[in-house]
Amino acid sequence: MTVDLMLRTVPDMAAFNTGVDSGIPLHRLAQARSGDKNDVCDITVFLPTAELYAVVEPRLTVERVAAHMAPLASGKVDRYLLPNVWGVKFVLHEALGGGGSRSLRGDNLGKSMAAALLLMPITGVPDDLARTSPTYYGPKETRR
């Protein structure tokens, strides 16, 4: 079979994905800080505007965060709203391999958990609203 023929038999994936919102990585919408104490990690996500907070906060559920962080955290996840600072705080239990003195993980432990959460895709955010976030454009991109 020639390469040309093989290419024509591959389905057009764009046709299958029409209208599908695959999500925007959270780091393009928000910032986050995290810390650790023993085997517990806390992560707080901060949205830059009230409008983004209103859209993103309901999508930052305990279930979604627990599923996204499952490779790193096996325990219960608690969620706290911080509307005065447009923030959502998550406390992840059994998240650090037993804590600093028992863990085989690197020295960062909970300090890097915010970066892991910021990779989670958020669906249903209108593109024009997402682009209002100062973190939407990366360092190598320019505003359009």
LOSESE-920979 format. One record per atom (N, C-alpha, C, CB): residue in one letter; atom name; y, z, x. Coordinates in Angstrom, 1 decimal, decimal comma. Glycine has a CB too. Layout:
// LOSESE-920979
> a;CA;Y;Z;X
...
//
This chain:
// LOSESE-920979
> m;N;-1,2;0,0;0,9
> m;CA;0,0;0,0;0,0
> m;C;1,2;0,0;0,9
> m;CB;0,0;1,2;-1,0
> t;N;2,2;-0,8;0,6
> t;CA;3,4;-0,9;1,4
> t;C;4,3;0,3;1,1
> t;CB;4,1;-2,2;1,2
> v;N;5,2;0,6;2,0
> v;CA;6,1;1,7;1,8
> v;C;7,0;1,4;0,6
> v;CB;7,0;1,9;3,0
> d;N;7,4;0,1;0,4
> d;CA;8,3;-0,3;-0,7
> d;C;7,6;0,0;-2,0
> d;CB;8,6;-1,8;-0,6
> l;N;6,3;-0,3;-2,1
> l;CA;5,5;-0,1;-3,3
> l;C;5,4;1,4;-3,6
> l;CB;4,2;-0,8;-3,3
> m;N;5,1;2,2;-2,5
> m;CA;5,0;3,6;-2,7
> m;C;6,3;4,3;-3,2
> m;CB;4,6;4,3;-1,3
> l;N;7,4;3,8;-2,7
> l;CA;8,7;4,4;-3,1
> l;C;9,0;4,1;-4,6
> l;CB;9,8;3,8;-2,3
> r;N;8,5;2,9;-5,1
> r;CA;8,7;2,5;-6,5
> r;C;7,9;3,3;-7,4
> r;CB;8,5;1,1;-6,7
> t;N;6,8;3,9;-6,9
> t;CA;5,9;4,7;-7,8
> t;C;6,2;6,1;-7,9
> t;CB;4,4;4,5;-7,3
> v;N;7,1;6,6;-7,0
> v;CA;7,6;8,0;-7,1
> v;C;8,5;8,2;-8,2
> v;CB;8,2;8,4;-5,7
> p;N;8,3;9,1;-9,1
> p;CA;9,2;9,3;-10,3
> p;C;10,6;9,7;-9,8
> p;CB;8,6;10,3;-11,2
> d;N;11,5;9,3;-10,6
> d;CA;12,9;9,7;-10,3
> d;C;13,1;11,1;-10,8
> d;CB;13,9;8,7;-11,0
> m;N;13,2;12,0;-9,8
> m;CA;13,4;13,4;-10,2
> m;C;14,7;13,7;-10,9
> m;CB;13,2;14,3;-8,9
> a;N;15,7;13,0;-10,6
> a;CA;17,0;13,2;-11,3
> a;C;16,9;13,1;-12,8
> a;CB;18,1;12,3;-10,7
> a;N;16,0;12,1;-13,2
> a;CA;15,8;11,9;-14,6
> a;C;15,2;13,1;-15,3
> a;CB;14,9;10,7;-14,9
> f;N;14,3;13,8;-14,6
> f;CA;13,7;15,0;-15,1
> f;C;14,6;16,2;-15,2
> f;CB;12,5;15,4;-14,3
> n;N;15,6;16,2;-14,3
> n;CA;16,5;17,4;-14,1
> n;C;17,8;17,2;-14,9
> n;CB;16,8;17,6;-12,7
> t;N;18,0;16,2;-15,7
> t;CA;19,2;15,9;-16,4
> t;C;19,5;17,1;-17,3
> t;CB;19,1;14,7;-17,2
> g;N;20,7;17,7;-17,1
> g;CA;21,2;18,8;-18,0
> g;C;20,6;20,1;-17,6
> g;CB;20,8;18,5;-19,4
> v;N;19,8;20,2;-16,5
> v;CA;19,3;21,5;-16,1
> v;C;20,3;22,2;-15,1
> v;CB;17,9;21,3;-15,3
> d;N;20,6;23,4;-15,4
> d;CA;21,5;24,2;-14,6
> d;C;20,6;25,0;-13,6
> d;CB;22,4;25,2;-15,5
> s;N;20,5;24,5;-12,4
> s;CA;19,6;25,2;-11,4
> s;C;20,3;26,5;-10,9
> s;CB;19,3;24,3;-10,3
> g;N;21,6;26,7;-11,2
> g;CA;22,2;27,9;-10,7
> g;C;23,1;27,7;-9,5
> g;CB;21,2;28,9;-10,5
> i;N;24,0;28,7;-9,4
> i;CA;24,9;28,7;-8,3
> i;C;24,5;30,0;-7,5
> i;CB;26,4;28,8;-8,7
> p;N;24,3;29,9;-6,2
> p;CA;24,0;31,1;-5,4
> p;C;25,1;32,1;-5,6
> p;CB;23,8;30,8;-3,9
> l;N;24,7;33,4;-5,8
> l;CA;25,6;34,5;-6,1
> l;C;26,7;34,6;-5,0
> l;CB;24,9;35,8;-6,2
> h;N;26,4;34,2;-3,8
> h;CA;27,4;34,4;-2,7
> h;C;28,5;33,4;-2,9
> h;CB;26,7;34,1;-1,3
> r;N;28,4;32,4;-3,7
> r;CA;29,5;31,5;-4,0
> r;C;30,5;32,1;-5,1
> r;CB;29,0;30,1;-4,4
> l;N;30,0;33,2;-5,7
> l;CA;30,8;33,8;-6,8
> l;C;31,3;35,2;-6,5
> l;CB;29,9;33,8;-8,1
> a;N;30,6;35,9;-5,6
> a;CA;30,9;37,3;-5,4
> a;C;30,7;37,7;-4,0
> a;CB;30,0;38,1;-6,3
> q;N;31,0;38,9;-3,7
> q;CA;30,8;39,6;-2,5
> q;C;29,9;40,8;-2,8
> q;CB;32,1;40,0;-1,7
> a;N;29,3;41,4;-1,7
> a;CA;28,4;42,5;-1,9
> a;C;28,4;43,4;-0,7
> a;CB;27,0;42,1;-2,3
> r;N;28,1;44,7;-0,9
> r;CA;27,9;45,7;0,2
> r;C;26,6;46,4;-0,1
> r;CB;29,1;46,7;0,3
> s;N;26,0;46,8;0,9
> s;CA;24,7;47,6;0,7
> s;C;24,6;48,7;1,8
> s;CB;23,5;46,7;0,7
> g;N;23,8;49,6;1,4
> g;CA;23,5;50,7;2,4
> g;C;22,2;51,3;2,1
> g;CB;24,6;51,8;2,3
> d;N;21,8;52,3;2,9
> d;CA;20,4;52,8;2,7
> d;C;20,4;54,3;3,0
> d;CB;19,4;52,1;3,6
> k;N;19,5;55,0;2,4
> k;CA;19,2;56,4;2,6
> k;C;17,8;56,6;2,4
> k;CB;20,1;57,3;1,7
> n;N;17,0;57,0;3,4
> n;CA;15,6;57,1;3,3
> n;C;14,9;55,8;2,8
> n;CB;15,2;58,3;2,4
> d;N;14,2;55,8;1,7
> d;CA;13,6;54,7;1,2
> d;C;14,3;54,1;0,0
> d;CB;12,1;55,0;0,8
> v;N;15,6;54,3;-0,1
> v;CA;16,4;53,9;-1,2
> v;C;17,5;53,0;-0,7
> v;CB;16,9;55,1;-2,1
> c;N;17,8;51,9;-1,3
> c;CA;18,9;51,0;-0,9
> c;C;19,8;50,8;-2,1
> c;CB;18,3;49,6;-0,5
> d;N;21,1;50,9;-1,9
> d;CA;22,0;50,5;-2,9
> d;C;22,8;49,3;-2,6
> d;CB;23,0;51,7;-3,2
> i;N;23,0;48,5;-3,6
> i;CA;23,8;47,2;-3,4
> i;C;24,8;47,1;-4,5
> i;CB;22,8;46,0;-3,4
> t;N;26,0;46,9;-4,1
> t;CA;27,1;46,7;-5,1
> t;C;27,6;45,3;-5,0
> t;CB;28,2;47,8;-5,0
> v;N;27,6;44,6;-6,1
> v;CA;28,2;43,2;-6,2
> v;C;29,6;43,3;-6,8
> v;CB;27,2;42,3;-7,0
> f;N;30,5;42,7;-6,1
> f;CA;31,9;42,7;-6,6
> f;C;32,3;41,3;-7,0
> f;CB;32,9;43,3;-5,5
> l;N;32,8;41,1;-8,2
> l;CA;33,3;39,8;-8,6
> l;C;34,8;39,8;-8,4
> l;CB;33,0;39,5;-10,1
> p;N;35,4;38,6;-8,1
> p;CA;36,8;38,6;-7,8
> p;C;37,8;38,6;-9,0
> p;CB;37,1;37,4;-7,0
> t;N;37,3;38,3;-10,2
> t;CA;38,2;38,2;-11,3
> t;C;37,5;38,8;-12,6
> t;CB;38,7;36,8;-11,6
> a;N;38,3;39,2;-13,5
> a;CA;37,8;39,7;-14,8
> a;C;37,0;38,6;-15,5
> a;CB;38,9;40,2;-15,7
> e;N;37,4;37,4;-15,4
> e;CA;36,7;36,3;-16,1
> e;C;35,3;36,0;-15,5
> e;CB;37,6;35,0;-16,0
> l;N;35,2;36,0;-14,2
> l;CA;33,9;35,9;-13,5
> l;C;33,0;37,1;-13,8
> l;CB;34,1;35,7;-12,0
> y;N;33,6;38,3;-13,8
> y;CA;32,8;39,5;-14,1
> y;C;32,3;39,4;-15,5
> y;CB;33,7;40,7;-14,0
> a;N;33,1;38,9;-16,5
> a;CA;32,6;38,8;-17,9
> a;C;31,4;37,8;-18,0
> a;CB;33,7;38,3;-18,8
> v;N;31,4;36,8;-17,2
> v;CA;30,3;35,8;-17,3
> v;C;29,1;36,2;-16,4
> v;CB;30,8;34,4;-16,9
> v;N;29,3;36,7;-15,3
> v;CA;28,2;37,0;-14,3
> v;C;27,5;38,3;-14,6
> v;CB;28,8;37,0;-12,9
> e;N;28,3;39,3;-15,0
> e;CA;27,7;40,7;-15,2
> e;C;26,5;40,7;-16,1
> e;CB;28,7;41,6;-15,7
> p;N;26,5;40,0;-17,2
> p;CA;25,3;40,0;-18,1
> p;C;24,1;39,3;-17,5
> p;CB;25,7;39,4;-19,4
> r;N;24,4;38,5;-16,5
> r;CA;23,3;37,7;-15,9
> r;C;22,7;38,5;-14,7
> r;CB;23,8;36,4;-15,4
> l;N;23,3;39,6;-14,3
> l;CA;22,8;40,4;-13,2
> l;C;22,0;41,6;-13,9
> l;CB;24,0;41,0;-12,3
> t;N;20,9;41,2;-14,4
> t;CA;20,0;42,2;-15,0
> t;C;19,1;42,9;-14,1
> t;CB;19,2;41,6;-16,2
> v;N;18,6;44,1;-14,5
> v;CA;17,6;44,8;-13,7
> v;C;16,4;43,9;-13,4
> v;CB;17,2;46,1;-14,4
> e;N;16,0;43,2;-14,5
> e;CA;14,7;42,4;-14,4
> e;C;14,9;41,3;-13,4
> e;CB;14,4;41,8;-15,7
> r;N;16,1;40,6;-13,4
> r;CA;16,3;39,5;-12,5
> r;C;16,4;39,9;-11,1
> r;CB;17,5;38,7;-12,9
> v;N;17,2;41,1;-10,9
> v;CA;17,4;41,6;-9,5
> v;C;16,0;42,1;-9,0
> v;CB;18,4;42,7;-9,5
> a;N;15,2;42,8;-9,8
> a;CA;13,9;43,3;-9,4
> a;C;13,0;42,1;-9,0
> a;CB;13,3;44,1;-10,4
> a;N;13,0;41,1;-9,7
> a;CA;12,2;39,9;-9,4
> a;C;12,6;39,2;-8,1
> a;CB;12,2;38,9;-10,6
> h;N;14,0;39,1;-8,0
> h;CA;14,5;38,4;-6,8
> h;C;14,2;39,2;-5,5
> h;CB;16,0;38,1;-7,0
> m;N;14,3;40,5;-5,7
> m;CA;14,2;41,4;-4,5
> m;C;12,8;41,9;-4,3
> m;CB;15,1;42,6;-4,6
> a;N;11,8;41,5;-5,1
> a;CA;10,4;41,9;-5,1
> a;C;9,8;41,8;-3,7
> a;CB;9,6;41,2;-6,0
> p;N;10,1;40,8;-2,9
> p;CA;9,5;40,8;-1,6
> p;C;9,9;41,9;-0,7
> p;CB;9,8;39,5;-0,9
> l;N;11,1;42,5;-1,0
> l;CA;11,7;43,6;-0,2
> l;C;11,6;45,0;-0,8
> l;CB;13,1;43,3;0,2
> a;N;11,6;45,0;-2,1
> a;CA;11,7;46,3;-2,8
> a;C;10,6;46,4;-3,9
> a;CB;13,0;46,5;-3,5
> s;N;9,7;47,4;-3,9
> s;CA;8,6;47,5;-4,8
> s;C;8,8;48,5;-5,9
> s;CB;7,4;47,7;-4,0
> g;N;9,8;49,3;-5,8
> g;CA;10,0;50,4;-6,8
> g;C;11,0;50,0;-7,9
> g;CB;10,5;51,6;-6,1
> k;N;11,4;51,1;-8,6
> k;CA;12,3;51,0;-9,7
> k;C;13,6;50,5;-9,3
> k;CB;12,4;52,3;-10,5
> v;N;14,3;49,8;-10,2
> v;CA;15,7;49,3;-9,9
> v;C;16,6;49,9;-11,0
> v;CB;15,8;47,8;-9,9
> d;N;17,6;50,6;-10,6
> d;CA;18,6;51,1;-11,5
> d;C;19,9;50,3;-11,4
> d;CB;19,0;52,6;-11,2
> r;N;20,6;50,2;-12,6
> r;CA;21,8;49,4;-12,6
> r;C;23,0;50,2;-13,2
> r;CB;21,6;48,1;-13,5
> y;N;24,1;50,1;-12,6
> y;CA;25,3;50,8;-13,0
> y;C;26,5;49,8;-13,0
> y;CB;25,6;52,0;-12,1
> l;N;27,3;49,9;-14,1
> l;CA;28,4;49,0;-14,3
> l;C;29,7;49,7;-13,7
> l;CB;28,7;48,6;-15,7
> l;N;30,5;49,0;-13,0
> l;CA;31,7;49,4;-12,4
> l;C;32,9;48,5;-12,9
> l;CB;31,7;49,5;-10,9
> p;N;33,2;48,5;-14,2
> p;CA;34,1;47,5;-14,7
> p;C;35,5;47,6;-14,1
> p;CB;34,2;47,7;-16,2
> n;N;35,9;48,8;-13,7
> n;CA;37,3;48,9;-13,2
> n;C;37,5;48,2;-11,9
> n;CB;37,6;50,4;-12,9
> v;N;36,4;47,9;-11,1
> v;CA;36,5;47,1;-9,9
> v;C;35,7;45,8;-10,0
> v;CB;36,0;48,0;-8,7
> w;N;35,3;45,4;-11,2
> w;CA;34,6;44,2;-11,5
> w;C;33,3;44,2;-10,7
> w;CB;35,4;43,0;-11,3
> g;N;32,6;45,3;-10,7
> g;CA;31,4;45,5;-9,9
> g;C;30,1;45,9;-10,7
> g;CB;31,6;46,5;-8,8
> v;N;29,0;45,6;-10,1
> v;CA;27,7;46,0;-10,6
> v;C;26,9;46,6;-9,5
> v;CB;26,9;44,8;-11,3
> k;N;26,5;47,8;-9,6
> k;CA;25,7;48,5;-8,6
> k;C;24,2;48,6;-8,9
> k;CB;26,3;50,0;-8,3
> f;N;23,4;48,3;-7,9
> f;CA;22,0;48,4;-8,1
> f;C;21,4;49,4;-7,1
> f;CB;21,3;47,0;-7,9
> v;N;20,5;50,2;-7,5
> v;CA;19,8;51,2;-6,6
> v;C;18,4;50,8;-6,7
> v;CB;20,0;52,7;-7,1
> l;N;17,9;50,4;-5,5
> l;CA;16,5;49,9;-5,4
> l;C;15,7;51,0;-4,7
> l;CB;16,4;48,6;-4,5
> h;N;14,6;51,5;-5,4
> h;CA;13,8;52,5;-4,9
> h;C;12,6;51,9;-4,2
> h;CB;13,3;53,5;-6,0
> e;N;12,0;52,6;-3,3
> e;CA;10,8;52,0;-2,5
> e;C;11,2;50,7;-1,9
> e;CB;9,6;51,9;-3,3
> a;N;12,4;50,6;-1,2
> a;CA;12,9;49,4;-0,8
> a;C;13,0;49,2;0,7
> a;CB;14,3;49,2;-1,3
> l;N;12,6;50,2;1,5
> l;CA;12,9;50,1;2,9
> l;C;11,6;50,5;3,7
> l;CB;14,0;51,0;3,3
> g;N;10,5;50,3;3,2
> g;CA;9,3;50,5;3,9
> g;C;9,1;51,9;4,4
> g;CB;9,2;49,6;5,1
> g;N;9,6;52,9;3,6
> g;CA;9,4;54,3;3,9
> g;C;10,7;54,9;4,5
> g;CB;8,3;54,5;4,8
> g;N;11,6;54,1;4,9
> g;CA;12,9;54,6;5,5
> g;C;12,9;54,4;7,0
> g;CB;13,0;56,1;5,2
> g;N;14,0;54,7;7,6
> g;CA;14,3;54,4;9,0
> g;C;13,2;54,8;10,0
> g;CB;15,6;54,9;9,4
> s;N;12,8;56,0;9,8
> s;CA;11,8;56,6;10,8
> s;C;10,4;56,1;10,6
> s;CB;11,8;58,1;10,8
> r;N;10,1;55,5;9,4
> r;CA;8,7;55,1;9,1
> r;C;8,6;53,6;9,0
> r;CB;8,3;55,7;7,8
> s;N;9,7;52,9;8,8
> s;CA;9,6;51,5;8,5
> s;C;9,3;50,6;9,8
> s;CB;11,0;51,0;7,9
> l;N;8,6;49,5;9,6
> l;CA;8,4;48,6;10,6
> l;C;9,4;47,4;10,6
> l;CB;7,0;48,0;10,5
> r;N;10,4;47,5;9,7
> r;CA;11,4;46,5;9,6
> r;C;12,4;46,7;10,7
> r;CB;12,2;46,6;8,2
> g;N;13,3;45,7;10,9
> g;CA;14,3;45,8;11,9
> g;C;15,3;46,9;11,7
> g;CB;15,0;44,5;12,0
> d;N;16,2;47,1;12,6
> d;CA;17,1;48,2;12,6
> d;C;18,1;48,2;11,4
> d;CB;17,9;48,2;13,9
> n;N;18,4;47,0;10,9
> n;CA;19,4;46,9;9,8
> n;C;19,0;47,6;8,5
> n;CB;19,6;45,4;9,5
> l;N;17,7;47,6;8,2
> l;CA;17,2;48,2;6,9
> l;C;18,1;47,7;5,8
> l;CB;17,2;49,7;7,0
> g;N;18,7;48,7;5,1
> g;CA;19,4;48,4;3,8
> g;C;20,7;47,7;4,0
> g;CB;19,7;49,6;3,1
> k;N;21,3;47,6;5,3
> k;CA;22,5;47,0;5,5
> k;C;22,5;45,5;5,2
> k;CB;23,0;47,2;6,9
> s;N;21,3;44,9;5,3
> s;CA;21,2;43,4;5,1
> s;C;20,7;43,1;3,7
> s;CB;20,3;42,8;6,1
> m;N;20,5;44,1;2,9
> m;CA;20,0;43,8;1,5
> m;C;21,0;43,1;0,7
> m;CB;19,5;45,1;0,9
> a;N;22,3;43,3;0,9
> a;CA;23,3;42,6;0,1
> a;C;23,2;41,1;0,3
> a;CB;24,7;43,1;0,5
> a;N;23,0;40,7;1,6
> a;CA;22,8;39,3;1,9
> a;C;21,6;38,7;1,1
> a;CB;22,7;39,0;3,4
> a;N;20,6;39,4;1,0
> a;CA;19,4;38,9;0,3
> a;C;19,7;38,7;-1,2
> a;CB;18,2;39,9;0,5
> l;N;20,4;39,7;-1,8
> l;CA;20,7;39,6;-3,2
> l;C;21,7;38,4;-3,4
> l;CB;21,3;40,9;-3,7
> l;N;22,6;38,2;-2,5
> l;CA;23,6;37,1;-2,7
> l;C;23,0;35,7;-2,7
> l;CB;24,6;37,2;-1,6
> l;N;21,7;35,6;-2,3
> l;CA;21,0;34,3;-2,4
> l;C;20,5;34,0;-3,8
> l;CB;19,9;34,3;-1,4
> m;N;20,5;35,0;-4,7
> m;CA;20,0;34,8;-6,0
> m;C;20,8;33,8;-6,8
> m;CB;19,9;36,2;-6,8
> p;N;20,2;32,8;-7,4
> p;CA;20,9;31,8;-8,2
> p;C;21,4;32,4;-9,6
> p;CB;20,1;30,5;-8,4
> i;N;22,6;32,1;-10,0
> i;CA;23,1;32,5;-11,2
> i;C;23,3;31,3;-12,1
> i;CB;24,5;33,3;-11,1
> t;N;22,7;31,2;-13,3
> t;CA;22,8;30,1;-14,1
> t;C;23,8;30,4;-15,2
> t;CB;21,4;29,7;-14,8
> g;N;24,3;29,3;-15,8
> g;CA;25,2;29,4;-17,0
> g;C;26,7;29,7;-16,7
> g;CB;24,7;30,5;-17,9
> v;N;27,1;29,6;-15,4
> v;CA;28,5;29,8;-15,1
> v;C;29,2;28,4;-15,1
> v;CB;28,6;30,5;-13,7
> p;N;30,2;28,2;-15,9
> p;CA;30,9;27,0;-15,9
> p;C;31,4;26,6;-14,5
> p;CB;32,0;27,0;-17,0
> d;N;31,3;25,4;-14,2
> d;CA;31,7;24,9;-12,8
> d;C;33,1;25,2;-12,5
> d;CB;31,4;23,5;-12,6
> d;N;34,0;24,9;-13,5
> d;CA;35,4;25,1;-13,3
> d;C;35,7;26,6;-13,1
> d;CB;36,3;24,6;-14,4
> l;N;35,0;27,5;-13,7
> l;CA;35,2;29,0;-13,5
> l;C;34,6;29,4;-12,1
> l;CB;34,5;29,8;-14,6
> a;N;33,5;28,8;-11,8
> a;CA;32,9;29,2;-10,5
> a;C;33,8;28,8;-9,3
> a;CB;31,5;28,5;-10,3
> r;N;34,4;27,7;-9,5
> r;CA;35,3;27,2;-8,4
> r;C;36,6;28,1;-8,2
> r;CB;35,7;25,8;-8,6
> t;N;36,9;29,0;-9,2
> t;CA;38,0;29,8;-9,0
> t;C;37,7;31,0;-8,0
> t;CB;38,4;30,4;-10,4
> s;N;36,5;31,2;-7,7
> s;CA;36,1;32,3;-6,8
> s;C;36,5;31,9;-5,4
> s;CB;34,6;32,6;-6,8
> p;N;37,2;32,8;-4,7
> p;CA;37,5;32,6;-3,3
> p;C;36,3;32,4;-2,4
> p;CB;38,4;33,7;-2,7
> t;N;35,2;32,8;-2,8
> t;CA;34,0;32,7;-2,0
> t;C;33,2;31,4;-2,3
> t;CB;33,1;33,9;-2,1
> y;N;33,6;30,6;-3,3
> y;CA;32,9;29,5;-3,7
> y;C;32,7;28,4;-2,6
> y;CB;33,6;28,8;-4,9
> y;N;33,8;28,2;-1,9
> y;CA;33,8;27,2;-0,8
> y;C;33,4;27,9;0,5
> y;CB;35,1;26,4;-0,7
> g;N;32,4;27,4;1,1
> g;CA;32,0;27,9;2,4
> g;C;33,0;27,6;3,5
> g;CB;30,6;27,5;2,8
> p;N;32,7;28,1;4,7
> p;CA;33,7;27,9;5,8
> p;C;33,8;26,4;6,2
> p;CB;33,3;28,7;7,0
> k;N;32,8;25,6;6,0
> k;CA;32,8;24,2;6,4
> k;C;33,2;23,3;5,3
> k;CB;31,5;23,8;6,9
> e;N;33,4;23,8;4,1
> e;CA;33,8;23,0;2,9
> e;C;35,3;23,1;2,7
> e;CB;33,0;23,4;1,7
> t;N;35,8;22,1;2,0
> t;CA;37,2;22,2;1,7
> t;C;37,4;22,2;0,1
> t;CB;38,0;21,0;2,3
> r;N;38,4;22,7;-0,3
> r;CA;38,7;22,7;-1,8
> r;C;38,9;21,3;-2,2
> r;CB;39,9;23,6;-2,1
> r;N;38,3;21,0;-3,4
> r;CA;38,4;19,6;-3,9
> r;C;39,5;19,5;-5,0
> r;CB;37,1;19,2;-4,5
//
